[in-house]
Amino acid sequence: MSLAAVPPYPAEIDVSITHLEMLAPPKTTPLVCPALPQPLTLMAARKPNLRFYRFLYGSVGDPWLWHERRQMEDAKLTAILNDPLVEVTVAYVGGVPAGYFELDGREPGEVELAYFGLMPDFIGLKLGPYFLDCAIRKAWGRGPKRVWVHTCSLDHPKALSLYQRAGFVPFAHESHRIPNPAALIAASNRRGD
C-alpha cells in the first residue's frame, strides 16, 4: 500500500457539543459595524438554489468540518431552504460573499440559529460579533420565546465564547465519537460538490 492511499486523518474523532439559548431579546443597543476594507451589505437569500447554498456552506464550514448538509439529499435540503420559516442571510463585503447565517423557525415558539459563520478571508476583521448581533436581532424580530444555537469542539476556537458574550447561556452538553468528516469533505471537494 502506498502512502498516498493512507488517509492523513483518523477514521473517527471525538466531538463535544454545547447547546446554548436566549430566553429574552438583548437589552443592549445594536453593535456598530466594524471598519471594513469595503462596504458591508446583508441580504436575505430567498429560497437559495442548492449550488449557491452549498457554496456558502462549504466556504464557511469546510475549515470546521461541517458535514451534515453535505450528506443531505438534494430534495430534503431544498425542502428546508424553501420553507418560509427558514431564512438564509448572506453578508457581502464589497459585493463578495463573506459569510451567512441561517435561522430556522419551524419549531413553534423558537428560532434556531442553525448555521452561522464567516468565510476564512473575513475572519479576524471584527465582523463576527456584529454579524452575530444582526442574526440574534433578526431571530428575536420573529417574536419567539427562545432563540438557541449549538456549537461544537470542531468549530472556531472562539465560537463558544462569542455566543456567550452575545448573551447565549449553555443549557446542555453532549459528547460523541463520530466518523471523521474530513474524509467526506475531501471526497466531496475532489468531486466538485
VENSULFEN-V206967 format. One record per backbone hydrogen bond with DSSP energy under -1.0 kcal/mol. CO is the residue of the C=O (numbers start at 1). NH is the residue of the N-H. If there is no record, write none. Layout:
# VENSULFEN-V206967
CO & NH
CO & NH
This chain:
# VENSULFEN-V206967
2 & 5
3 & 6
11 & 180
13 & 178
15 & 176
16 & 153
17 & 174
18 & 151
19 & 171
19 & 172
20 & 149
21 & 169
22 & 147
39 & 94
41 & 92
43 & 90
49 & 53
50 & 54
51 & 55
52 & 56
53 & 57
54 & 58
55 & 59
56 & 60
57 & 61
58 & 62
61 & 64
61 & 66
62 & 65
67 & 71
73 & 77
74 & 78
75 & 79
76 & 80
77 & 81
78 & 82
80 & 83
83 & 86
85 & 105
87 & 103
88 & 45
89 & 101
90 & 43
91 & 98
91 & 99
92 & 41
93 & 96
96 & 93
98 & 119
99 & 91
100 & 117
101 & 89
102 & 114
102 & 115
103 & 87
104 & 112
107 & 110
109 & 145
109 & 146
111 & 148
112 & 104
112 & 114
115 & 102
117 & 100
119 & 122
120 & 123
127 & 131
128 & 132
129 & 133
130 & 134
131 & 135
132 & 136
133 & 137
134 & 138
135 & 139
136 & 140
137 & 141
139 & 142
140 & 143
146 & 111
147 & 22
148 & 113
149 & 20
151 & 18
152 & 155
156 & 159
158 & 162
159 & 163
160 & 164
161 & 165
162 & 166
163 & 168
164 & 167
169 & 21
172 & 19
174 & 17
176 & 15
178 & 13
180 & 183
181 & 185
182 & 186
183 & 187
184 & 188
185 & 189
186 & 190
187 & 191
188 & 192
188 & 193
